[in-house]
Amino acid sequence: MTRPVTHILRLLGWGRTLAGYGALRGIERDPSTPDPVRRLVRLARLGTRQPAQPDYAGAFRAIGPAAIKLGQTLATRPDLVGDEAARNLLSLQDSLPPVPYAAIEQVIETSFNRPVEALFRSVDPVPVGAASIAQVHRAVTTDGRDVAVKVLRPGISERFRRDIDTYEWAAAHLEAFGGEARRLRPRLVIANFKRWTARELDFRREAAAASELAQAMVAVEGFRVPQIDWDRTNSRVLTSEWIDGIKISDTDALRAAGHDLPALASTLVLTFLTQAITAGFFHADMHQGNLFVEPDGTIVAIDFGIMGRIDRQARVWLAEILYGLTTGDYRRVAEIHFEAQYVPSHHSVEEFATALRAVGEPMRGKPVSELSVGQMLDGLFAITREFEMQTQPHLLLLQKTMVMVEGVATQLDPQINMWEVAGPFVRSWVRDELGPEAVIARRLREGAETLARLPALLRRLEELYPPRGGAPEPPPVPKVELIWERRRRQRRTWPLVLAAAAGAGAAWLAALQGFIG
């Protein structure tokens, strides 16, 4: 078990790095920052020279791989880190200097317990990409297929475990201060971050996610997922087909190849909505580096380490929220927030609807070049504090991905209107899922399924399943002994130790006297 002093020293070291980039100024000035945190921040920045303009992305890059991933997570949380920091962190690119090929080759051979030559006819020693967790090399299999080989960086799993251990310790202490810190649920943020990174560090999970998304999107035109080479994939190596396409960020090359950029932008938005709302399983890292366009205009996504999942009830609420915002039905949007238990029931539905109108009305009918989904999310975060709306971690990835998709779509088509593109899709889905025919069909199906399960249900009446509300049951967070609890325990222990020592001393003296006598 890591000692508190180790956590504090790590935090101070990271704090000094953050201070050197001016990234602690906002925390120190925020009136909701707990006093012990403010004192730690002052100690961390003591003697450092801070730039006039904070560079949060640069600070997280300097700290290391786990911090890069954490920074990308915090980019979705302007309510937690502030608008300025969130915008800056959105630019945080996950790239590091490559590991020498000899170390990569050793990982491949060790993980398969076979020489590289038994798997690949050739491997290009120069990587095509190097990120915080892994790097990718182009290779040719022994049967002549071009593939991309993604290899885990040596020692990266241990480094992530060490850093996340300190994140958990810090989040537990921050939340224990209560007030605004408790409402923002930092422990749950870190718990989700830990689950996401655990999936990213096991390439079998990433390969399975790619396979599942490919199956869900098989009938959707204009989008596809690379095929996985399962014979050359394990927990530390992932092999998939090589994609010959143009990066979606290279708009000049796309135009030169004759692609319709506005059509690509619409396809990207609609395929994301199909993943999130129809399938409930979506690629949650759809930045420009992970999207390619093939000669026929098909968008191909790569890198499935971060995936989002939304259950059906949450998808219904999400679709109704989007539909309400696109049509201006703010009353219904407010009602959904109360039905989903996102907002405590002692607040007024009417007041919340008015607050939503203030956020949504400026967006309607304007291109994304003037107002955006990202700005809408900023506005929504601004009203969550007033209405005591707790963070919904199961929607964080969705919010992050919406901002990413919007950014890519805007680069392809600066005049795109996200609401106009999304509106017909959402209306169709709501009609199909919530219309009278769909409700009747669903209830008939559910009734038949219930009757079929009735004998088993009667035998298991003692198992009760209470309603979960709007959010899925949160993952368990580890028990962290708070530093003041440790001190109290030590204060209680010392008298016992002293008493035991005194008793032992008295017994020893008595024995000595008896021996002398």
C-alpha positions in Angstrom: 0.0 0.0 0.0 1.4 3.4 -1.0 2.1 5.7 1.9 0.4 9.1 2.1 3.8 10.9 2.0 4.5 9.2 -1.4 1.2 10.5 -2.8 1.9 14.0 -1.5 5.4 14.1 -2.9 4.1 12.9 -6.3 1.3 15.6 -6.2 3.9 18.3 -5.3 6.1 17.2 -8.2 3.2 17.3 -10.6 2.1 20.5 -9.1 5.5 22.2 -9.7 5.3 21.1 -13.4 1.7 22.5 -13.7 2.9 25.7 -12.0 5.7 26.1 -14.5 3.1 26.2 -17.2 0.8 28.5 -15.3 -1.8 25.8 -14.9 -2.4 26.2 -11.2 -3.5 29.8 -11.2 -7.2 29.1 -11.9 -7.3 26.5 -9.0 -5.8 28.9 -6.6 -8.2 31.7 -7.5 -11.4 29.6 -7.6 -13.5 30.5 -4.5 -14.8 26.9 -4.4 -11.3 25.4 -4.0 -10.9 23.9 -0.5 -8.4 25.6 1.7 -6.1 22.6 2.1 -5.9 22.3 -1.7 -5.2 26.0 -2.1 -2.3 25.7 0.5 -0.9 22.7 -1.4 -1.1 24.7 -4.7 0.8 27.6 -3.1 3.5 25.3 -1.8 3.8 23.6 -5.3 4.3 26.9 -7.1 6.7 28.4 -4.6 9.7 29.7 -6.4 8.4 28.9 -10.0 8.1 31.5 -12.8 4.6 31.3 -14.3 3.8 32.4 -17.8 1.2 35.0 -18.4 -0.9 32.6 -20.5 -1.5 29.1 -19.0 -0.7 26.1 -21.2 -2.6 23.2 -19.6 -2.0 20.8 -22.5 1.7 21.5 -22.3 1.7 20.8 -18.6 0.0 17.4 -18.9 2.3 16.4 -21.8 5.3 17.2 -19.6 4.0 15.1 -16.7 3.7 11.9 -18.7 1.5 9.3 -20.4 -1.2 8.9 -17.7 -1.5 12.7 -17.3 -2.1 13.0 -21.1 -5.0 10.6 -20.9 -6.3 12.3 -17.8 -6.0 15.7 -19.5 -8.1 14.4 -22.4 -10.7 13.2 -20.0 -10.8 16.6 -18.1 -11.3 18.4 -21.5 -14.9 17.2 -21.2 -15.3 18.8 -17.8 -15.4 22.6 -18.0 -17.5 22.5 -14.8 -14.5 20.8 -13.1 -11.5 22.6 -14.6 -13.0 25.8 -16.1 -13.8 26.8 -19.6 -10.4 28.1 -20.4 -8.6 24.9 -19.3 -11.2 22.7 -21.0 -10.7 24.5 -24.4 -6.9 24.3 -24.1 -7.0 20.6 -23.1 -9.0 19.8 -26.2 -5.8 20.5 -28.2 -3.9 17.8 -26.2 -2.5 15.4 -28.7 -1.6 11.9 -27.6 1.9 11.7 -29.0 5.3 10.9 -27.5 8.8 10.1 -28.9 8.9 6.5 -30.3 10.4 3.6 -28.4 13.4 2.0 -30.3 12.3 -0.8 -32.5 14.5 -3.4 -30.7 12.3 -2.9 -27.6 9.1 -3.2 -29.7 10.4 -6.4 -31.3 11.1 -7.9 -27.9 7.5 -7.2 -26.8 6.1 -8.9 -29.9 8.3 -12.0 -29.5 7.7 -12.2 -25.7 4.0 -11.9 -25.9 3.6 -14.5 -28.7 6.6 -16.6 -27.5 7.6 -16.8 -31.1 10.2 -15.0 -33.3 8.9 -12.0 -35.3 9.7 -13.8 -38.5 7.1 -16.5 -37.7 4.4 -13.9 -37.7 5.5 -11.2 -40.2 7.4 -11.3 -43.5 8.6 -7.8 -42.7 8.0 -5.0 -40.2 9.0 -1.4 -40.9 11.2 -0.3 -37.9 10.0 3.3 -38.3 6.6 3.7 -36.6 3.8 5.4 -38.4 2.5 6.7 -35.0 3.7 6.9 -31.4 1.2 7.6 -28.6 1.4 7.5 -24.8 0.3 3.9 -24.6 1.5 2.3 -27.8 3.1 2.8 -31.2 2.1 1.5 -34.6 4.3 -0.1 -37.3 3.4 -1.1 -40.8 4.1 -4.8 -41.6 3.4 -7.6 -44.1 2.2 -10.9 -42.8 3.7 -14.2 -43.7 0.8 -14.7 -46.1 1.4 -11.4 -47.8 -1.2 -9.0 -46.3 -0.5 -5.4 -45.4 -1.3 -4.8 -41.8 -0.9 -2.3 -39.0 0.7 -3.6 -35.8 0.0 -1.8 -32.6 2.4 -2.6 -29.8 2.1 -1.7 -26.1 5.0 0.5 -24.8 7.3 -1.5 -22.4 6.5 -0.7 -18.7 3.5 1.5 -19.5 1.0 -0.6 -17.5 3.0 -0.4 -14.3 3.4 3.4 -14.7 -0.3 3.9 -15.3 -1.1 1.8 -12.2 1.2 3.9 -10.0 -0.1 7.2 -11.2 -3.8 6.2 -11.0 -3.2 5.1 -7.4 -2.3 8.7 -6.6 -5.2 10.1 -8.6 -7.6 7.9 -6.5 -6.0 9.0 -3.2 -6.2 12.7 -4.2 -9.8 12.4 -5.5 -10.9 10.7 -2.3 -9.4 13.6 -0.2 -10.8 16.2 -2.5 -14.3 14.8 -2.3 -14.1 14.4 1.5 -13.9 18.2 1.8 -17.6 18.3 0.7 -19.4 21.2 -0.9 -18.7 21.8 -4.6 -16.0 19.1 -4.6 -18.5 16.4 -3.6 -21.1 17.5 -6.2 -18.5 17.2 -9.0 -17.8 13.6 -7.9 -14.0 13.4 -8.6 -13.7 9.9 -7.3 -16.2 8.7 -9.9 -14.3 10.6 -12.6 -11.1 8.8 -11.7 -13.0 5.4 -11.3 -14.2 5.8 -14.9 -10.8 7.0 -16.1 -9.3 3.9 -14.5 -11.7 1.6 -16.3 -11.2 3.3 -19.6 -7.4 3.1 -19.4 -7.6 -0.6 -18.2 -9.4 -1.3 -21.4 -6.9 0.6 -23.5 -4.0 -1.3 -21.9 -5.5 -4.7 -23.0 -5.5 -4.9 -26.8 -7.8 -8.0 -26.8 -10.5 -5.7 -25.4 -9.8 -3.1 -28.1 -9.9 -5.8 -30.8 -13.2 -7.0 -29.4 -14.6 -3.5 -29.4 -13.6 -3.0 -33.0 -15.3 -6.3 -33.9 -18.5 -5.3 -32.0 -18.7 -1.9 -33.7 -18.1 -3.4 -37.1 -21.1 -5.7 -36.5 -23.3 -2.9 -35.3 -22.5 -0.7 -38.3 -22.4 -3.4 -41.0 -25.5 -2.1 -42.7 -24.5 1.6 -42.5 -23.2 3.1 -45.7 -20.2 5.4 -45.7 -18.5 4.0 -42.6 -16.5 0.9 -41.8 -14.1 -0.6 -39.3 -10.8 -2.4 -40.2 -10.7 -6.1 -39.9 -8.9 -7.6 -37.0 -6.2 -10.3 -37.5 -7.0 -12.4 -34.4 -4.1 -14.8 -35.0 -1.6 -11.9 -34.5 -3.4 -10.2 -31.7 -3.0 -10.6 -27.9 -3.1 -8.4 -24.8 0.0 -6.4 -25.9 -0.1 -6.6 -29.7 -3.0 -5.7 -32.0 -2.9 -6.5 -35.7 -5.5 -5.1 -38.2 -5.7 -4.5 -41.9 -3.7 -1.6 -43.3 -5.9 1.3 -44.4 -5.0 3.1 -47.7 -6.8 6.3 -47.4 -6.5 10.1 -46.9 -6.5 11.5 -43.4 -9.8 13.3 -42.9 -7.8 16.4 -41.6 -6.1 16.8 -45.0 -8.9 18.7 -46.7 -6.7 19.8 -49.7 -5.9 16.1 -50.5 -9.6 15.2 -50.1 -10.6 18.0 -52.6 -7.9 16.9 -55.0 -9.2 13.3 -54.9 -12.7 14.6 -55.8 -14.4 14.0 -52.5 -17.5 16.0 -51.5 -16.5 17.6 -48.2 -19.9 18.7 -47.0 -21.2 15.2 -47.7 -18.4 13.7 -45.7 -19.2 16.1 -42.8 -22.8 15.0 -42.8 -21.9 11.3 -43.0 -19.6 11.7 -40.1 -22.3 13.3 -37.9 -24.9 10.7 -38.9 -22.7 7.7 -38.4 -21.8 9.0 -34.9 -25.4 9.5 -34.1 -26.1 6.0 -35.4 -23.5 4.5 -33.1 -24.6 6.5 -30.0 -28.4 6.5 -30.3 -29.2 3.4 -32.4 -26.4 1.0 -31.3 -25.7 2.5 -27.9 -22.0 1.7 -28.5 -19.8 4.3 -30.1 -16.2 5.2 -30.9 -15.3 7.7 -28.3 -12.0 9.0 -29.7 -13.1 10.3 -33.2 -10.4 12.9 -33.6 -8.8 13.8 -36.9 -5.9 11.4 -36.5 -8.2 8.4 -36.2 -10.3 8.9 -39.3 -9.4 8.2 -42.9 -11.3 8.5 -46.2 -11.1 5.7 -48.8 -11.2 6.4 -52.6 -15.0 5.6 -52.7 -15.7 8.1 -49.9 -16.1 5.6 -47.1 -14.9 6.9 -43.7 -12.7 4.4 -41.8 -12.1 4.8 -38.1 -9.1 3.3 -36.3 -8.0 3.1 -32.6 -10.8 1.6 -30.6 -9.2 1.8 -27.2 -11.8 4.3 -25.9 -15.4 3.2 -26.5 -18.7 4.5 -25.0 -21.8 2.6 -24.1 -25.3 3.9 -23.3 -28.2 1.7 -22.2 -31.5 1.9 -24.0 -33.3 4.1 -21.4 -30.5 6.6 -21.4 -30.6 6.6 -25.3 -34.3 7.3 -25.2 -33.7 10.3 -22.9 -30.8 11.5 -25.0 -32.8 11.3 -28.2 -35.7 13.2 -26.6 -33.3 15.8 -25.2 -31.8 16.4 -28.7 -35.2 16.4 -30.3 -36.5 18.9 -27.7 -33.5 21.2 -28.3 -33.9 21.0 -32.0 -37.6 21.8 -31.9 -37.5 24.3 -29.0 -39.6 22.1 -26.6 -37.6 23.1 -23.5 -40.4 22.0 -21.2 -40.0 18.4 -22.3 -36.2 18.6 -22.1 -36.6 19.8 -18.5 -39.1 17.0 -17.7 -36.7 14.4 -19.0 -33.9 15.7 -16.7 -36.3 15.3 -13.7 -37.5 11.8 -14.9 -33.9 10.7 -15.3 -33.1 12.0 -11.8 -30.4 14.2 -13.2 -31.8 17.2 -11.3 -33.1 16.9 -7.7 -36.9 16.9 -7.5 -37.1 19.9 -5.1 -36.2 22.2 -8.0 -38.8 23.7 -10.4 -39.3 22.1 -13.8 -40.4 25.5 -15.2 -37.3 27.3 -13.9 -35.1 24.6 -15.3 -36.9 24.8 -18.7 -36.3 28.6 -18.7 -32.6 28.0 -18.0 -32.4 25.5 -20.9 -34.1 28.0 -23.2 -31.4 30.5 -22.4 -28.8 27.9 -23.6 -30.6 26.4 -26.5 -32.4 29.3 -28.2 -29.3 31.1 -29.4 -28.2 27.9 -31.2 -31.2 27.3 -33.4 -31.0 28.1 -37.1 -27.3 29.2 -37.0 -24.3 27.5 -38.6 -21.7 26.0 -36.4 -19.3 28.7 -37.5 -21.3 31.1 -35.3 -22.5 28.9 -32.5 -21.6 25.3 -31.7 -22.5 22.2 -29.8 -19.4 22.8 -27.7 -20.7 26.2 -26.7 -24.0 24.6 -25.9 -22.3 22.1 -23.6 -20.5 25.0 -21.9 -23.8 26.6 -21.3 -25.4 23.5 -19.9 -22.5 23.0 -17.5 -23.0 26.6 -16.4 -26.5 25.9 -15.2 -25.8 22.5 -13.6 -24.3 24.2 -10.5 -27.5 26.3 -9.9 -29.7 23.3 -10.1 -27.4 20.9 -8.2 -27.2 18.6 -11.1 -24.6 15.9 -10.3 -22.1 14.9 -13.0 -23.3 11.9 -15.1 -20.1 10.0 -15.8 -21.9 7.7 -18.3 -22.4 10.8 -20.6 -18.9 12.3 -20.3 -17.5 10.3 -23.2 -20.6 11.2 -25.3 -20.1 14.9 -24.6 -16.4 14.7 -25.4 -17.0 12.8 -28.7 -19.7 15.2 -29.7 -17.2 18.1 -29.4 -14.6 16.1 -31.4 -17.1 15.2 -34.2 -18.2 18.8 -34.4 -14.6 19.9 -34.8 -13.9 17.5 -37.6 -17.2 18.2 -39.3 -16.6 22.0 -39.1 -13.2 21.6 -40.7 -14.8 19.8 -43.6 -17.8 22.1 -43.9 -17.5 25.4 -42.0 -21.2 26.1 -42.7 -22.6 22.9 -41.4 -25.5 23.2 -39.0 -25.3 20.3 -36.5 -29.0 20.7 -35.5 -30.2 20.5 -39.1 -28.1 17.4 -39.9 -29.1 15.7 -36.6 -32.8 16.7 -36.6 -34.2 14.3 -39.3 -32.2 11.4 -37.8 -33.4 12.1 -34.3 -37.0 12.6 -35.3 -37.0 9.3 -37.2 -35.5 7.4 -34.3 -37.9 9.0 -31.8 -40.8 8.1 -34.1 -39.6 4.5 -34.6 -38.8 3.9 -31.0 -41.5 6.0 -29.2 -44.4 6.1 -31.7 -47.6 4.2 -31.1 -46.8 1.2 -33.3 -43.4 0.8 -31.7 -44.8 1.0 -28.2 -47.5 -1.6 -28.9 -45.0 -3.9 -30.6 -42.5 -3.5 -27.8 -45.1 -4.2 -25.1 -46.4 -7.3 -26.9 -42.8 -8.6 -27.2 -42.1 -7.8 -23.6 -45.3 -9.5 -22.5 -44.5 -12.6 -24.4 -41.0 -12.7 -23.0 -42.3 -12.2 -19.4 -44.8 -15.1 -19.8 -41.9 -17.3 -21.0 -39.9 -16.4 -18.0 -42.7 -16.6 -15.5 -41.8 -20.1 -14.0 -38.2 -19.0 -13.4 -39.4 -15.6 -12.0 -41.7 -17.4 -9.5 -38.7 -19.4 -8.2 -36.7 -16.2 -7.8 -39.1 -13.8 -6.2 -36.6 -13.0 -3.4 -34.4 -11.3 -6.0 -35.6 -7.8 -6.3 -34.4 -5.3 -8.9 -35.1 -1.7 -7.9 -35.3 1.0 -10.6 -31.9 2.6 -11.3 -33.0 6.1 -12.3 -31.4 8.0 -15.1 -27.8 6.9 -14.6 -26.4 3.4 -14.6 -25.1 2.1 -11.3 -21.7 3.7 -10.8 -18.6 1.5 -10.7 -17.3 0.8 -7.2 -14.6 3.2 -6.0 -11.7 1.8 -3.9 -11.6 2.4 -0.2 -9.0 5.1 0.5 -7.9 5.8 4.0 -8.0 9.6 4.4 -4.9 11.2 5.9 -6.7 12.6 8.9 -8.3 9.2 9.6 -4.8 7.7 9.6 -3.7 10.4 12.1 -6.7 9.7 14.3 -6.0 6.0 14.3 -2.3 6.6 15.1 -3.4 8.9 18.0 -5.6 6.2 19.3 -2.8 3.6 18.9 0.0 5.5 20.6 -1.5 5.4 24.2 -2.0 1.6 23.7 1.6 1.2 22.5 2.9 3.3 25.5 0.7 1.4 27.9 1.9 -1.9 26.5 5.5 -0.7 26.7 5.0 0.4 30.3 3.5 -2.9 31.2 6.3 -4.8 29.6 8.8 -2.6 31.4 7.2 -3.2 34.7 7.1 -6.9 34.1 10.7 -6.9 33.1 11.7 -5.0 36.2 9.7 -7.4 38.4 11.4 -10.3 36.8 14.8 -8.7 37.2 14.1 -8.0 40.9 13.0 -11.6 41.4 16.2 -12.9 39.7 18.4 -10.6 41.9 16.5 -11.5 45.0 
